[in-house]
Amino acid sequence: MLLLVAGCGVLLFLLGLGDTGLVDETPPLFAAAARAMAETGDWLTPRVNGLPRYDKPPLVYWLMGLGYLLPGQAQWNPLGTWAARLPSALSSLAVMLALAATLWRWPQPSGSTPPGERQRGLTALAAALAFALSPLVLLWSRIAVSDALFSGCVALALLLLWRRFAASGAEGGGGGPWWLGWLVLGLAVLAKGPVAVVLAAITLALFAWRSGQAARLRQRLRPLAGLAVTAAVALPWYGLELLVEGQPFWDSFFGYHNLQRFTAVVNHHLQPWWFFGPVLVVASLPFTPLLLAGLVAALRQRGPLDPARSLRLFAGCWLLAVLGFFTLAATKLPSYWIPATPAAGLLMALAAQDLALELPAAARQRWGRWAVMGSTLALVAVLASGLAASPLWIPLIRDPEMPTLPAELLASGLVLRAAACFALALLLGVALGRRPWRGAWLVALQAPLLLFAVAALQPMTRLGDRVRQLPVRRVAAAVVAQRRPAEPLAMVGILKPSLHYYTRQVVLYEGIAPVGLLNLNDRLARERRRGLEPTPPRAGSSVLVVIDRGTAQLPHWRGLPHEQLGREGLYQLWRVPRPALQRRAAELRQAGVPVPDWQLPRPERY
């Protein structure tokens, strides 16, 4: 069974992992910092574009950097994505295996009915696939950011802690050492910060309250000693980084990226308080009815419970901990829900098991089971119909960065292929909805969606990369070919951090406003960072500027003397004489454009 789960995980997360380039805007920052660590030997402070990057702890950079240490990168990792994405992919694969192994070792009853060996295997497989097929997991497990690694560490830590607790029951045994879960929790703190401890604490507190097993939890988990293990794993890097980098690290990591994200809206990520309700629905499609049914069943459980049979309640507390904590946070992002997806996978699989096993035959319960199955199939039908109608809505897509996407997507037939996968899931769900096949009902629906991810979604990703990211890689190659020694590089308008990754040069990024031109002129003369020294605008000096077509037509850029060195998609490569840039900046100042503001405090995004 675990081999089957591993095979599914390889198809979903490892197949073709390095076939596409880095997706702007965040993944290139992680990849560039990790590559810089591997190349410079500075494994303490992540650095991007000549500046420290304090927003995430180092674990994801360390793991990516190990990939960048391998020789022959140009041959097997030419796009730089295999090494950068592998930690995310392996993290999700590990969660799949942990979910399946936990349910196989500790099968959970439905009511008073224990599952047989066949049903136990189906439930374990269904839980792993329910997690892996979440739209959020499918996306974030194949991109070079820290979310999948963080969520994987949190999930493994919580499952290890529950397994330790479950081993104290009548049907327990084999729970593992008490400290192992706390050690993995320390890795989670090294992946994203102290929020890992907060989520684990809320989960365990809710579970202790609802299960009536607080004393046994304390006895089995030894939380004070466990937190000391977590601190021993995580705190050395934080202490050393604070010692070396000082106040800027404290203000940026703890002040901005942790406290301020929770108490105030950052980067314009303002969302209503109910934001994670729709996210819960979307993240579990098309099995949302099963998740809701599983959550209701979990919340109906109360202690005292046999520890070995408490996984359903534990998963419910886990999901509610993520929901409650991030609902209270001022800054809200869809990726904040990813730590809840393993718990959702458990709840969906156990809800499907409830449909399969004999329960009291009350009419209300029979209607409830059919309502869950019918509404799930209705969602599958809606998704299949929407994808089949893609020729009607794909032409409505308007993205200035991907102007040819609608035509290429329609010509590829990939969306209709996706519709066929969902239609097959619908047919199987209807055909196998009656006994004796109801035990395999959820897995039967999941199999075509696994095919969808491999045969439709991954090719769509490659198509999108060719349309959106290939022009950036090509203009980066033009920069490398055309750049003079010590010639500075800038990008204005549409901003792509992957330009820094692929050129290996410091890039000065400025937006479309007129003050951006003033900022660029002033920064070239005054700014200093690793890889960039200020230079005066002497005769013969120049700057390379990557500018998109729309920005090039704005009044403050139009007519600026330049030599066009290349054009790729939306992007043009200019060589601009520094004296001409200085004259245009002076004209804008005389016209009333505000003074340069690049030295004002602002989070460094690139």
C-alpha positions in Angstrom: 0.0 0.0 0.0 2.8 2.4 0.9 4.5 1.6 -2.4 1.3 2.6 -4.2 1.1 5.8 -2.3 4.7 6.6 -3.1 4.1 5.9 -6.8 1.2 8.3 -6.8 3.3 10.9 -5.0 6.1 10.6 -7.6 3.6 11.1 -10.4 2.1 14.2 -8.8 5.1 15.9 -7.4 8.3 14.7 -8.9 7.4 13.9 -12.6 8.8 16.7 -14.8 9.7 18.8 -11.8 12.5 20.7 -13.6 10.8 21.1 -17.0 9.6 24.6 -16.4 11.3 27.8 -15.3 10.9 29.7 -12.0 7.6 31.5 -11.7 7.8 35.1 -10.8 7.7 36.7 -8.3 8.6 34.8 -5.1 10.2 31.5 -6.2 13.2 33.2 -7.9 14.0 34.9 -4.6 14.2 31.6 -2.8 16.2 30.0 -5.5 18.6 32.9 -5.8 19.3 32.9 -2.1 19.8 29.1 -2.0 22.2 29.2 -5.0 24.1 32.1 -3.4 24.5 30.1 -0.2 25.9 27.1 -2.2 28.3 29.3 -4.3 29.6 31.6 -1.5 29.6 29.2 1.4 27.7 31.7 3.6 25.0 29.4 5.0 24.0 31.7 7.7 22.2 34.7 6.1 20.1 34.3 2.9 21.0 37.0 0.4 19.2 38.0 -2.8 20.1 40.7 -5.3 22.9 42.0 -3.1 20.8 42.3 0.1 20.0 40.1 3.1 16.6 38.4 2.9 15.3 38.2 6.4 11.7 37.1 5.7 12.1 33.3 6.1 14.4 31.1 8.3 17.1 29.1 6.5 15.9 25.5 6.3 14.4 25.8 2.9 17.5 27.6 1.6 19.7 24.9 3.1 17.8 22.1 1.4 17.7 23.9 -1.9 21.3 24.8 -1.6 22.3 21.1 -1.3 20.8 20.6 -4.7 22.8 23.5 -6.1 26.0 22.0 -4.7 25.7 19.0 -7.1 27.9 19.3 -10.1 26.8 19.6 -13.7 23.9 22.0 -13.1 23.9 23.2 -16.7 23.2 19.7 -17.9 20.5 18.4 -15.5 19.2 21.5 -14.0 19.4 24.2 -16.7 16.3 26.1 -15.6 17.4 26.1 -12.0 14.1 24.6 -10.8 14.8 21.0 -9.9 17.1 21.8 -7.0 14.8 24.7 -5.9 11.5 22.7 -6.0 12.7 19.4 -4.7 12.3 20.3 -1.0 8.6 21.2 -1.6 7.9 18.1 -3.6 9.6 15.7 -1.1 7.8 17.4 1.8 4.4 16.7 0.3 5.4 13.1 -0.7 6.5 12.5 2.9 3.1 13.8 4.2 1.3 11.4 1.9 3.3 8.5 3.2 2.8 9.6 6.9 -0.9 9.9 6.5 -1.3 6.5 4.9 1.1 4.8 7.4 -0.8 6.3 10.3 -4.2 5.2 9.2 -2.8 1.7 8.3 -1.2 1.3 11.7 -4.1 2.8 13.6 -7.3 2.3 11.7 -10.2 4.4 12.9 -13.7 2.9 13.4 -16.9 4.3 11.9 -19.3 4.4 14.8 -18.7 1.0 16.5 -17.7 -0.7 13.3 -13.9 -1.3 12.8 -12.7 -1.4 9.2 -11.5 -4.6 7.7 -8.1 -5.0 6.2 -9.3 -4.1 2.7 -11.2 -1.0 3.9 -8.2 0.0 6.0 -6.0 0.1 3.0 -8.6 2.0 0.9 -9.0 4.6 3.7 -5.2 5.0 4.0 -4.8 5.5 0.2 -7.8 7.8 0.1 -6.4 10.1 2.8 -3.0 10.4 1.1 -4.7 11.2 -2.2 -7.3 13.6 -0.7 -4.3 15.6 0.7 -2.3 15.4 -2.5 -5.1 16.3 -4.9 -6.0 19.5 -3.0 -5.6 22.3 -5.5 -3.4 24.2 -3.1 -1.2 21.2 -2.5 -0.9 20.5 -6.2 0.3 24.0 -6.8 2.5 24.8 -3.9 4.2 21.4 -3.9 5.8 22.1 -7.3 7.1 25.7 -6.7 10.2 26.9 -5.0 8.9 28.5 -1.8 8.8 27.4 1.9 5.1 26.8 2.3 5.1 23.0 1.4 8.2 22.4 3.5 6.7 24.2 6.5 3.4 22.5 6.2 5.1 19.1 5.8 7.1 19.6 9.0 4.1 20.7 10.9 2.1 17.8 9.7 4.8 15.2 10.4 5.3 16.7 13.9 1.6 16.6 14.8 1.2 13.1 13.4 4.3 11.9 15.4 2.9 13.5 18.6 -0.5 11.9 18.0 1.1 8.5 17.3 3.0 8.8 20.6 -0.3 9.5 22.4 -2.2 6.7 20.5 0.4 4.2 21.6 -0.8 4.6 25.2 -4.2 3.1 24.4 -5.5 -0.5 24.5 -4.7 -1.0 20.8 -1.6 1.2 20.8 2.1 0.3 20.7 4.8 1.5 18.4 4.3 5.2 19.0 8.0 6.0 18.7 10.2 8.1 21.0 8.6 11.0 22.8 11.1 13.6 21.5 10.8 12.8 17.8 7.7 15.0 17.1 9.2 17.9 19.0 12.4 17.6 17.0 10.5 17.8 13.7 8.5 20.8 15.2 11.9 22.5 15.6 12.5 22.0 11.9 9.2 23.6 11.2 10.3 26.6 13.2 13.5 26.7 11.0 11.2 26.5 7.9 9.0 29.5 8.6 9.2 30.7 12.2 7.5 30.4 15.6 4.0 30.1 14.1 4.7 26.4 14.0 4.8 26.2 17.8 1.6 28.3 18.0 -0.3 26.0 15.6 0.9 22.9 17.4 0.0 24.4 20.8 -3.6 25.3 19.7 -4.1 21.9 18.2 -3.0 20.0 21.3 -5.0 22.3 23.6 -8.2 21.8 21.6 -7.6 18.1 21.5 -6.9 17.9 25.3 -10.1 19.7 26.0 -12.4 17.8 23.6 -10.8 14.4 24.3 -10.7 14.7 28.1 -7.2 13.3 28.0 -5.1 16.3 29.1 -3.3 14.3 31.8 -2.4 11.5 29.5 -1.3 13.9 26.8 1.1 15.6 29.3 2.4 12.2 30.5 3.0 10.8 27.0 4.2 14.0 25.1 6.2 15.7 27.9 5.5 19.1 26.5 8.0 21.1 28.6 10.9 18.8 27.8 9.6 18.6 24.2 9.6 22.4 23.8 13.2 22.3 25.0 14.0 19.9 22.2 12.3 22.2 19.7 14.2 25.2 21.0 17.5 23.2 20.9 16.9 22.6 17.2 15.7 26.0 16.1 17.2 28.6 18.4 20.9 28.3 17.5 20.4 29.8 14.1 18.2 32.6 15.4 20.7 33.5 18.0 23.6 33.4 15.7 21.8 35.4 13.0 20.8 38.0 15.6 24.3 38.2 16.8 25.7 38.8 13.3 23.0 40.8 11.7 21.6 42.6 14.7 18.7 45.0 14.7 17.8 44.8 11.0 17.2 41.1 11.4 15.1 41.6 14.5 13.0 44.4 13.0 12.5 42.6 9.6 11.9 38.9 10.7 10.2 39.3 14.1 8.8 42.8 13.6 7.6 42.8 10.0 7.3 39.2 8.8 5.8 37.8 12.0 4.2 40.4 14.4 3.1 42.9 11.8 1.7 40.2 9.5 -0.5 39.0 12.3 -1.5 42.5 13.6 -1.6 44.5 10.4 -2.1 44.1 6.7 1.2 43.9 4.7 1.7 43.9 0.9 -2.0 44.8 0.4 -3.2 41.4 1.4 -6.4 42.7 3.0 -9.1 40.1 3.1 -12.5 39.8 5.1 -12.6 37.8 8.3 -14.4 35.0 6.5 -11.7 34.6 3.8 -10.7 31.1 4.8 -14.3 29.8 4.5 -14.2 30.0 0.7 -10.5 28.9 0.8 -11.6 25.7 2.7 -14.2 25.0 0.0 -11.8 25.6 -2.9 -8.9 23.7 -1.3 -10.9 20.5 -1.0 -12.7 20.5 -4.3 -14.5 18.4 -5.5 -14.7 16.6 -2.1 -15.8 19.5 0.0 -19.0 17.8 1.2 -16.9 14.9 2.5 -14.7 17.4 4.4 -17.6 19.1 6.0 -19.2 15.7 6.9 -15.9 14.6 8.3 -15.5 17.8 10.4 -19.0 17.5 11.8 -18.3 13.8 12.7 -15.1 14.8 14.4 -16.7 17.6 16.5 -19.3 15.2 17.7 -16.7 13.1 19.4 -16.1 13.8 23.0 -13.9 12.2 25.6 -12.8 10.1 27.2 -11.7 8.3 24.0 -9.5 5.4 23.4 -6.3 7.1 22.4 -5.8 4.8 19.4 -9.2 5.7 18.1 -8.9 9.5 18.5 -7.4 10.4 15.1 -10.6 11.8 13.7 -11.0 14.2 16.6 -7.3 15.1 16.5 -7.6 16.0 12.8 -10.7 18.1 13.5 -8.8 20.1 16.2 -5.8 20.4 13.8 -8.0 21.9 11.1 -9.8 24.3 13.5 -6.4 25.5 14.9 -5.3 26.6 11.5 -8.7 28.1 10.6 -8.9 30.0 13.9 -5.4 31.3 14.1 -5.2 32.6 10.5 -8.7 34.0 10.6 -7.5 36.2 13.5 -4.4 37.3 11.5 -4.8 40.7 9.7 -2.8 39.5 6.7 -4.4 36.6 4.9 -3.1 34.5 2.0 -4.5 31.3 0.5 -1.2 29.5 1.2 -1.8 30.0 4.9 -4.4 27.2 4.6 -1.9 24.6 3.4 -1.0 23.4 7.0 -4.7 22.3 7.3 -4.7 20.2 4.2 -3.3 17.0 5.8 -6.0 17.2 8.5 -8.6 17.7 5.7 -7.3 14.6 3.9 -7.8 12.6 7.1 -11.3 13.9 7.6 -12.3 13.3 4.0 -11.0 9.7 4.0 -12.7 8.9 7.3 -16.0 10.4 6.0 -15.8 8.2 2.9 -15.2 5.2 5.2 -18.3 6.1 7.1 -20.2 5.8 3.8 -18.8 2.3 3.2 -19.2 0.7 6.7 -22.5 -0.5 8.2 -24.0 2.2 10.4 -27.4 2.2 12.1 -30.0 2.2 9.4 -32.0 5.2 10.5 -33.7 7.0 7.6 -32.0 10.3 8.5 -28.6 8.7 8.5 -29.3 7.0 5.1 -30.4 10.3 3.7 -27.3 12.0 5.1 -25.0 9.6 3.4 -26.7 10.0 0.1 -26.7 13.8 0.4 -22.9 13.7 0.9 -22.3 11.4 -2.0 -24.8 13.3 -4.2 -23.4 16.7 -3.5 -19.9 15.5 -4.1 -20.9 14.1 -7.5 -22.8 17.3 -8.3 -19.5 19.3 -7.7 -17.7 16.9 -10.0 -20.4 17.4 -12.6 -20.2 21.2 -12.3 -16.4 21.1 -12.8 -16.6 18.7 -15.7 -19.2 20.9 -17.4 -17.3 24.1 -16.8 -14.1 22.6 -18.3 -16.1 21.2 -21.2 -17.5 24.8 -21.9 -13.9 26.2 -22.0 -14.2 27.4 -25.6 -16.8 29.9 -24.3 -14.8 31.4 -21.5 -11.1 30.9 -22.4 -11.3 33.7 -25.0 -12.3 36.1 -22.2 -8.9 35.7 -20.5 -7.0 39.0 -20.7 -3.5 39.0 -19.3 -1.0 41.5 -20.7 1.8 39.2 -19.8 0.3 36.3 -21.7 -1.5 37.8 -24.7 -1.3 34.5 -26.7 -2.5 32.2 -23.8 -6.2 31.9 -24.9 -5.4 30.9 -28.4 -2.6 28.4 -27.4 -4.7 26.9 -24.6 -7.7 26.3 -27.0 -5.4 24.9 -29.6 -3.7 22.5 -27.1 -7.0 20.7 -26.2 -5.7 20.4 -22.6 -8.8 21.9 -21.0 -11.0 19.5 -22.8 -8.7 16.7 -21.7 -9.2 17.9 -18.1 -13.0 17.9 -18.7 -12.8 14.2 -19.8 -10.9 13.3 -16.6 -13.6 14.9 -14.4 -16.4 13.3 -16.6 -14.7 9.9 -16.0 -14.7 10.5 -12.3 -18.4 11.3 -12.4 -19.2 8.1 -14.3 -17.2 6.0 -11.8 -18.7 7.8 -8.9 -22.2 7.1 -10.1 -21.5 3.5 -11.1 -19.7 2.6 -7.9 -22.0 4.4 -5.5 -23.9 1.3 -4.6 -22.7 -1.6 -2.6 -20.5 -3.7 -2.7 -18.2 -1.0 -4.3 -18.9 1.9 -2.0 -15.8 1.1 0.0 -13.7 2.1 -3.0 -15.9 5.0 -4.0 -13.6 7.8 -3.0 -10.5 6.2 -4.5 -12.5 5.6 -7.7 -13.2 9.3 -7.9 -9.6 10.2 -7.1 -8.0 8.0 -9.8 -9.2 10.1 -12.7 -8.2 13.3 -10.9 -4.7 11.8 -10.5 -4.8 11.3 -14.3 -6.0 15.0 -14.6 -3.0 16.3 -12.7 -0.5 14.3 -14.7 -2.1 14.4 -18.2 -3.7 17.9 -18.2 -2.5 20.1 -15.3 1.2 19.5 -15.7 1.1 20.1 -19.5 -0.9 23.3 -18.9 1.9 24.4 -16.6 4.5 23.9 -19.3 2.4 25.8 -21.7 2.0 28.7 -19.3 5.8 28.7 -18.7 6.4 29.0 -22.4 4.0 31.9 -22.8 4.8 33.8 -19.6 8.3 33.0 -18.5 10.3 32.0 -21.6 10.5 35.7 -22.8 12.0 36.7 -19.5 14.6 33.9 -19.7 15.4 35.0 -23.3 15.8 38.6 -22.4 18.0 37.5 -19.5 20.2 35.7 -22.0 20.4 38.8 -24.1 21.5 40.8 -21.0 24.3 38.3 -20.3 25.4 38.5 -24.0 25.3 42.3 -24.3 26.3 43.6 -20.9 29.6 45.5 -20.7 31.9 45.0 -17.7 30.5 46.7 -14.6 27.5 48.0 -16.6 24.5 48.3 -14.2 21.2 46.6 -14.9 17.6 47.8 -14.2 14.1 46.6 -14.8 11.2 49.0 -14.9 7.4 48.5 -15.3 6.6 44.8 -15.0 9.0 43.5 -12.4 10.5 40.0 -12.6 12.9 38.7 -9.9 13.7 35.8 -12.2 15.8 38.4 -14.3 18.1 38.6 -11.3 18.2 34.8 -11.0 19.0 34.1 -14.7 21.4 37.0 -15.2 23.3 36.5 -11.9 23.5 40.3 -11.7 22.1 42.9 -9.3 19.0 44.3 -10.8 17.6 47.7 -9.8 13.8 47.4 -9.9 11.5 50.4 -10.3 7.7 50.7 -11.1 5.8 52.6 -13.7 5.4 55.9 -11.9 7.5 58.9 -13.0 9.3 58.9 -9.7 10.7 55.5 -10.7 12.9 57.1 -13.3 14.1 59.6 -10.8 14.8 56.8 -8.3 16.8 54.9 -10.9 18.9 57.8 -11.8 19.6 58.6 -8.2 20.3 55.0 -7.2 22.8 54.5 -10.0 24.8 57.4 -8.6 24.4 56.7 -4.8 23.3 53.2 -3.9 25.8 50.6 -2.7 25.1 46.9 -2.1 26.9 43.6 -2.7 27.6 43.5 -6.4 26.7 47.2 -7.1 28.9 50.2 -6.7 27.7 53.8 -7.3 29.1 55.6 -10.4 28.6 59.1 -11.7 26.9 59.7 -15.1 30.1 60.2 -17.1 30.1 60.6 -20.9 30.1 57.1 -22.4 28.6 55.4 -19.3 25.3 53.5 -19.7 22.8 51.4 -18.0 20.9 48.3 -19.4 17.2 48.7 -18.9 14.7 45.9 -19.4 11.3 47.6 -20.0 7.9 46.2 -21.0 6.1 47.5 -24.0 3.4 49.4 -22.0 5.9 51.2 -19.8 8.0 52.2 -22.8 5.0 54.2 -24.1 4.6 56.2 -20.9 5.5 60.0 -21.4 8.4 59.9 -19.0 10.1 57.0 -20.9 8.9 57.8 -24.4 11.6 59.5 -26.5 14.4 58.8 -24.1 17.6 58.3 -26.2 18.6 54.6 -26.1 19.9 51.7 -28.2 17.5 48.8 -28.5 19.5 45.6 -28.1 16.7 43.0 -28.1 13.0 42.3 -27.9 11.4 39.2 -26.4 7.6 39.1 -26.1 6.5 42.1 -24.0 10.1 43.0 -23.0 12.7 45.2 -24.7 16.3 45.5 -23.8 17.7 49.1 -23.9 21.1 50.5 -23.5 20.5 54.0 -22.1 23.3 56.6 -21.9 23.6 57.8 -18.3 23.8 61.5 -19.2 20.5 61.1 -21.2 18.9 59.5 -18.2 20.1 62.3 -15.9 18.8 65.0 -18.3 15.3 63.3 -18.4 15.3 63.1 -14.6 16.1 66.9 -14.4 13.2 67.6 -16.8 10.8 65.6 -14.6 12.0 67.4 -11.5 11.3 70.8 -13.2 7.9 69.5 -14.2 7.0 68.9 -10.5 7.6 65.1 -10.1 8.4 64.5 -6.4 11.9 64.0 -5.3 13.4 60.4 -5.3 11.9 58.3 -2.5 14.0 55.1 -2.8 15.7 55.7 0.5 12.5 55.8 2.5 11.9 52.7 4.6 10.1 50.0 2.6 10.3 46.3 2.5 12.8 45.1 -0.1 10.7 42.8 -2.4 13.4 42.0 -4.9 
